[in-house]
Amino acid sequence: FFCDPTNTALWQLSSDVISGVNATDSRYTLNLLYGSWDGEGWRNKQNWLSPAIPECQWEGIGCNRQDLVRSISLQSNNLGGTIPTELALMTTLRIIELGSNRLSGTLPSEIFSLRDLVELRLEVNFLSGTIPSLFSLLPFLESLQLEFNFFSGTIPQQLGSMFLLKTLTLGDNGLTGEIPSSLSRLPRLETLTFNHNALTGTIPPEVGRLGNLRLLSGGSNFFRGRLISEIGGMTSLQTLDLGSAGLAGEIPSEIGANTDLSILSLAFNNFVGTLPISLATNLTELSYVYFSGNGIEGTIPSEIGT
């Protein structure tokens, strides 16, 4: 009986009622999460399942003034198991932070009913399956972090409809296919990573419209073609890492328009020709430059980074 997280949660809830604790839907769901995620092995579980303490005072649980649960922050806490569908019962959630744990399995479709969700962090776990197109149902999402998992398949076009998104990290998975041009419709995007996957095709020129982008990391993929000249449209860019990405041709002079650029890595591609003079004349903030493993002629101008 008690091996099943649902039965355990119901038993705990009945104990709470006997103890005079207000048995809310959130309390039932949190009890179930504790059982589903190997709660006994957590590094920090202060106050969890305590019949005398409201769930808003449990470790990693944040509530608003009406005692509605708004956040679950249990990153780096040795959580195991899968993400249960019952998580969707906590309809007031805005923040879910479960990164750096041992969670596995796929993302249940039920969680996309959490329409108030602003931040979803699931990085550094063992999650698998495809990235659902249903993320487009989360209109207020600002941060989606899925890097260092085992996701496969393509990057869904529907991610381009999440207009409030500021952070999208998809690196270190098993993603294939091409970068969808729809990502260019994310005007607030500041961080975009898709490095260390098996992506192919060309980098769509439309991404040059991401004028607020500060970090772009897409190295260690299997792209083809040139580095797009539209890269110059990313005028807020501070870090550009496209090392080992399969790119070829000459480095476009338009890269000199990224005057805030401080980190530039284009190593181990198939670039040829000479470095554009705009690297030396315009990019005065450069502190790290990496061009090794290409067919570039000449030397790096001494003015770079000075």
C-alpha positions as CSV (number, residue, x, y, z in Angstrom):
1,F,0.0,0.0,0.0
2,F,2.6,2.5,1.1
3,C,4.9,1.8,-1.9
4,D,2.5,3.7,-4.1
5,P,3.1,7.5,-3.8
6,T,-0.7,8.2,-4.3
7,N,-1.7,5.9,-1.4
8,T,1.1,7.4,0.7
9,A,-0.1,10.9,0.0
10,L,-3.7,10.0,0.9
11,W,-2.6,8.4,4.1
12,Q,-0.5,11.5,5.0
13,L,-3.4,13.7,4.2
14,S,-5.8,11.8,6.4
15,S,-3.2,12.0,9.2
16,D,-3.1,15.8,8.7
17,V,-6.9,16.0,9.0
18,I,-6.8,14.0,12.2
19,S,-4.2,16.4,13.5
20,G,-6.3,19.4,12.6
21,V,-4.3,20.6,9.7
22,N,-6.2,22.2,6.7
23,A,-5.9,19.5,4.1
24,T,-5.6,21.5,0.8
25,D,-5.2,20.2,-2.7
26,S,-1.7,21.6,-2.7
27,R,-0.8,19.7,0.4
28,Y,-2.0,16.4,-1.1
29,T,0.0,17.1,-4.3
30,L,3.1,18.0,-2.3
31,N,2.8,14.8,-0.3
32,L,2.5,12.9,-3.6
33,L,5.6,14.7,-5.0
34,Y,7.6,13.7,-1.9
35,G,6.8,10.1,-2.5
36,S,7.2,10.2,-6.3
37,W,10.6,11.9,-6.0
38,D,12.2,9.7,-3.4
39,G,11.7,12.3,-0.6
40,E,13.5,10.2,2.0
41,G,16.7,10.6,0.1
42,W,16.5,14.4,-0.4
43,R,19.5,16.5,0.8
44,N,17.1,19.0,2.3
45,K,13.6,18.3,3.3
46,Q,13.0,20.6,6.2
47,N,9.4,20.6,7.5
48,W,8.2,18.3,4.7
49,L,5.2,16.2,5.7
50,S,5.1,17.7,9.2
51,P,1.5,17.7,10.3
52,A,2.1,20.8,12.5
53,I,3.6,23.0,9.8
54,P,1.8,24.6,6.9
55,E,3.1,23.6,3.5
56,C,4.1,27.2,2.7
57,Q,6.9,26.7,5.3
58,W,8.2,23.5,3.8
59,E,11.7,23.6,2.2
60,G,11.6,25.0,-1.3
61,I,7.9,25.9,-1.3
62,G,7.0,29.5,-1.9
63,C,3.5,31.0,-1.4
64,N,1.7,34.3,-1.8
65,R,-0.2,36.2,0.8
66,Q,-3.2,34.1,0.3
67,D,-1.1,31.0,1.1
68,L,-1.4,29.7,-2.5
69,V,1.7,27.8,-3.6
70,R,3.5,29.8,-6.3
71,S,6.9,28.1,-6.5
72,I,8.6,24.8,-6.1
73,S,12.4,25.2,-5.9
74,L,14.1,21.9,-5.2
75,Q,17.2,22.1,-7.4
76,S,20.3,20.1,-6.5
77,N,18.3,18.1,-3.9
78,N,18.7,14.5,-5.1
79,L,15.2,14.1,-6.4
80,G,14.6,10.9,-8.3
81,G,11.7,9.4,-10.2
82,T,9.5,10.9,-12.9
83,I,7.3,14.0,-13.1
84,P,3.8,12.9,-12.1
85,T,0.8,14.2,-13.9
86,E,-0.6,15.4,-10.5
87,L,1.8,18.3,-10.6
88,A,-0.8,20.0,-12.8
89,L,-3.2,20.1,-9.9
90,M,-1.1,23.0,-8.5
91,T,-2.8,25.5,-10.8
92,T,-1.3,28.6,-9.1
93,L,2.3,27.6,-9.8
94,R,4.5,30.3,-11.4
95,I,8.0,28.8,-10.8
96,I,9.2,25.2,-11.0
97,E,12.9,24.8,-10.4
98,L,14.0,21.1,-10.4
99,G,17.4,21.4,-12.0
100,S,20.4,19.2,-11.2
101,N,18.6,16.2,-9.9
102,R,17.9,12.6,-11.1
103,L,14.5,13.0,-12.7
104,S,13.8,10.8,-15.7
105,G,11.0,9.9,-18.1
106,T,9.1,12.3,-20.4
107,L,7.3,15.5,-19.7
108,P,3.6,14.8,-19.0
109,S,1.2,16.8,-21.2
110,E,-0.8,17.8,-18.1
111,I,1.8,20.3,-16.9
112,F,1.0,22.5,-19.9
113,S,-2.3,23.4,-18.2
114,L,-0.2,25.5,-15.7
115,R,-1.0,28.7,-17.6
116,D,0.6,31.0,-14.9
117,L,4.0,29.4,-15.3
118,V,6.8,32.0,-15.7
119,E,9.9,29.8,-15.1
120,L,10.5,26.1,-15.8
121,R,14.0,24.8,-14.9
122,L,14.6,21.1,-15.6
123,E,18.3,21.3,-16.6
124,V,20.8,18.6,-15.7
125,N,18.5,15.6,-15.2
126,F,17.8,12.4,-17.2
127,L,14.6,13.5,-18.9
128,S,14.0,12.1,-22.4
129,G,11.5,12.0,-25.2
130,T,10.7,14.9,-27.6
131,I,10.3,18.5,-26.6
132,P,6.5,19.0,-26.7
133,S,5.0,21.6,-29.0
134,L,2.5,22.2,-26.1
135,F,4.9,24.7,-24.6
136,S,3.1,27.3,-26.8
137,L,0.2,26.9,-24.3
138,L,2.3,28.7,-21.6
139,P,1.8,32.3,-22.6
140,F,3.7,33.9,-19.7
141,L,6.8,31.7,-19.7
142,E,10.0,33.7,-19.5
143,S,12.6,31.0,-18.8
144,L,12.7,27.5,-20.2
145,Q,15.9,25.5,-19.3
146,L,16.2,22.0,-20.6
147,E,19.9,21.6,-21.2
148,F,21.9,18.5,-20.1
149,N,19.1,15.9,-20.6
150,F,18.4,13.3,-23.1
151,F,15.7,15.0,-25.2
152,S,15.6,13.9,-28.9
153,G,13.7,14.9,-32.0
154,T,13.5,18.4,-33.4
155,I,13.0,21.8,-31.9
156,P,9.3,22.6,-32.3
157,Q,8.4,25.6,-34.4
158,Q,5.7,26.4,-31.7
159,L,8.4,27.7,-29.4
160,G,8.4,30.8,-31.5
161,S,5.0,31.8,-30.1
162,M,6.3,32.2,-26.6
163,F,6.7,35.9,-27.0
164,L,7.7,36.7,-23.4
165,L,10.6,34.2,-23.4
166,K,13.9,35.6,-22.2
167,T,15.9,32.4,-21.7
168,L,15.8,29.2,-23.8
169,T,18.5,26.6,-23.1
170,L,18.4,23.4,-25.2
171,G,22.1,22.4,-25.2
172,D,23.6,19.0,-24.5
173,N,20.7,16.9,-25.6
174,G,20.2,14.6,-28.6
175,L,18.3,17.1,-30.8
176,T,18.2,16.7,-34.5
177,G,16.9,18.6,-37.5
178,E,17.2,22.3,-38.2
179,I,16.9,25.5,-36.1
180,P,13.3,26.7,-36.6
181,S,13.2,30.2,-38.1
182,S,10.2,30.9,-35.8
183,L,12.7,31.5,-32.9
184,S,13.3,34.9,-34.5
185,R,9.8,35.9,-33.3
186,L,11.0,36.0,-29.7
187,P,11.8,39.7,-29.2
188,R,12.7,39.5,-25.6
189,L,15.1,36.6,-25.9
190,E,18.4,37.2,-24.1
191,T,19.9,33.7,-23.8
192,L,19.7,31.0,-26.5
193,T,21.7,27.8,-26.4
194,F,21.5,24.7,-28.6
195,N,25.1,23.5,-28.4
196,H,26.2,19.9,-28.2
197,N,23.4,18.4,-30.2
198,A,23.1,16.8,-33.7
199,L,21.5,19.8,-35.4
200,T,21.9,20.2,-39.2
201,G,21.0,22.6,-42.0
202,T,21.9,26.2,-41.9
203,I,21.5,28.8,-39.2
204,P,18.4,30.8,-40.3
205,P,19.2,34.4,-41.2
206,E,16.0,35.5,-39.4
207,V,17.7,35.0,-36.0
208,G,19.6,38.2,-36.7
209,R,16.4,40.0,-35.6
210,L,17.0,39.0,-32.0
211,G,18.3,42.4,-31.0
212,N,18.1,41.7,-27.3
213,L,20.1,38.5,-27.4
214,R,23.2,38.5,-25.2
215,L,24.3,34.9,-25.3
216,L,24.2,32.6,-28.3
217,S,25.8,29.1,-28.0
218,G,25.4,26.7,-30.8
219,G,28.7,24.9,-31.1
220,S,29.3,21.2,-31.5
221,N,26.6,20.6,-34.2
222,F,26.6,19.6,-37.9
223,F,25.5,22.8,-39.6
224,R,26.5,23.7,-43.1
225,G,27.0,26.9,-45.0
226,R,28.3,30.3,-43.9
227,L,28.1,32.3,-40.7
228,I,25.1,34.5,-41.6
229,S,25.8,38.2,-42.2
230,E,22.6,39.0,-40.3
231,I,24.6,38.2,-37.1
232,G,25.3,41.9,-37.1
233,G,21.7,42.6,-36.2
234,M,22.3,41.1,-32.7
235,T,23.5,44.4,-31.4
236,S,23.3,43.3,-27.7
237,L,25.3,40.2,-28.2
238,Q,28.1,39.6,-25.6
239,T,28.9,35.9,-26.0
240,L,29.0,34.1,-29.4
241,D,30.1,30.5,-29.3
242,L,29.8,28.6,-32.6
243,G,32.9,26.4,-32.2
244,S,32.8,23.0,-34.0
245,A,29.6,23.9,-35.7
246,G,30.4,22.8,-39.2
247,L,30.4,26.4,-40.6
248,A,32.4,27.4,-43.6
249,G,33.3,30.3,-45.9
250,E,34.6,33.7,-44.7
251,I,33.7,35.4,-41.5
252,P,31.3,38.2,-42.4
253,S,32.5,41.8,-41.7
254,E,29.0,42.5,-40.2
255,I,30.2,40.8,-37.1
256,G,31.8,44.1,-36.3
257,A,28.4,45.5,-35.5
258,N,28.3,43.5,-32.3
259,T,30.2,46.1,-30.3
260,D,29.3,44.6,-26.9
261,L,30.9,41.3,-27.8
262,S,33.4,40.1,-25.2
263,I,33.6,36.4,-25.9
264,L,33.9,35.1,-29.5
265,S,34.6,31.4,-30.3
266,L,34.5,30.2,-33.9
267,A,37.2,27.5,-33.5
268,F,37.3,24.2,-35.4
269,N,35.1,25.1,-38.3
270,N,36.0,25.5,-42.0
271,F,36.4,29.2,-42.2
272,V,38.8,30.6,-44.8
273,G,40.2,34.0,-45.9
274,T,41.3,36.7,-43.6
275,L,39.7,38.1,-40.5
276,P,37.6,41.1,-41.1
277,I,39.2,44.4,-40.1
278,S,36.0,45.3,-38.2
279,L,37.0,42.8,-35.5
280,A,39.9,45.0,-34.6
281,T,38.3,48.4,-35.2
282,N,34.8,47.9,-33.6
283,L,35.0,45.1,-31.1
284,T,36.9,46.9,-28.3
285,E,35.2,44.8,-25.5
286,L,36.6,41.5,-26.7
287,S,38.4,39.6,-23.9
288,Y,38.4,36.0,-25.3
289,V,38.9,35.1,-29.0
290,Y,39.2,31.6,-30.3
291,F,39.8,30.9,-34.1
292,S,41.9,27.8,-34.0
293,G,41.3,24.8,-36.3
294,N,40.2,26.8,-39.3
295,G,41.8,27.8,-42.7
296,I,42.1,31.5,-41.8
297,E,45.0,33.3,-43.3
298,G,47.1,35.9,-41.6
299,T,47.3,36.8,-38.0
300,I,44.8,38.0,-35.4
301,P,45.2,41.8,-35.3
302,S,46.9,43.0,-32.2
303,E,44.2,45.7,-31.7
304,I,41.6,43.0,-30.8
305,G,40.8,43.2,-27.1
306,T,42.8,46.4,-26.5
